[in-house]
Amino acid sequence: MPTIRANDLDIGYDIVGAGPPIVMLHGATSLGREDFAAQVPLFSRAFLLHLPDARGHGRTRWDARDGFRYDWLVDDLVAFTDALGLRTFHLLGFSMGAMTALQFASLHPARVRTLVAIGITTQREPRRSVLRGLLQPAKIEAEDPAWAMRLSRRHDDGQGQGGWRRLLPAIAADVASQPLMSPADLHRIDAPTMIVCGDRDPFVPVDHAWGISRQIPGGRLFVAPECGHEVTVKRPGLFNEALTGFYRATETEAARRAQLAPNDPVAPITPKGDPS
């Protein structure tokens, strides 16, 4: 379980497989090895998967008392990939990670070979209202102690005991005030893109996901039937099939984009704890 110094953080991450690089970004309060547990065994056969812990999550220590902003996550991704020497890569994100992925792809389109964004809307509602009701530590501990235990298991070792209690309301507060992506922002994304949502996602109405896919040149939409927010977990077989088809269909274009990348290579830093 290596860590690497990037953007004044020691970012913890998992790395699995061999092949073209994919960076996989988890959702709020979670971890990549949980959100993508059903994808890692399959896609590590053909790709080198990088699963970083977002700041304040897992092993990437950050005290949410010092703030939490989604645009900082984009800066973290830039620094993380630079530190590893990844000039271009496939990018996949779920929920909070999907927003980071969309913003990164808009700001740095030439660095993205393909983009997959799962369970995200660029509109304020209903995401703000759902999170405001969901991310309440006292309520979680009183009404859902099993989830409270999972949050402690995920984050206490890296963040200190109870760190998640500060993180959750900080995430909800940022979602309520963060600048929204515009159609012009989305239009700058020129990599092959698949937008994914469940047809019963309380955070993301299907028409929101459809709107994002229509505003990204070459964007496409996959809607998982009879599924809520966690498409990768709740409908893994169907999602893996759709993702496999997407990567096969875009393989030639992804290879072309890798070769046309900016020719200012980044020198990788040796990660701490890297077995190599």
Secondary structure, DSSP 8 states (H G I E B T S, - for coil): --EEEETTEEEEEEEEE-SSEEEEE--TT--HHHHTTTTHHHHTTTSEEEEE--TTSTTS---GGG---HHHHHHHHHHHHHHTT-SSEEEEEETHHHHHHHHHHHH-GGGEEEEEEES--SSSTTHHHHHHHH--HHHHHHH-HHHHHHHHHHHHHHH-TTHHHHHHHHHHHHHHHS----HHHHHT--S-EEEEEETT-SSS-HHHHHHHHHHSTTEEEEEETT--S-HHHHSHHHHHHHHHHHHHHTHHHHHHHHHTS-S--------BT---
